[in-house]
Amino acid sequence: MPTGIIRIHFLSIFELFCRGCVYILFSILLSSI
């Protein structure tokens, strides 16, 4: 079972999700100022 490929795939999805959350939080901060 290729756990390494799954791990890398999960990390890339998690990284994209974190990037999206940071972008949303940053836009909310800019709009609140």
TAVENFEN-V959449 format. One record per pair of residues at least 24 apart in sequence whose ideal C-beta (glycine too) atoms are under 6 Angstrom apart, sorted by the first residue. I is the first residue (numbers start at 1). J is the second residue. If there is no record, write none. Layout:
((I | J) (I | J))
//
This chain:
none
//
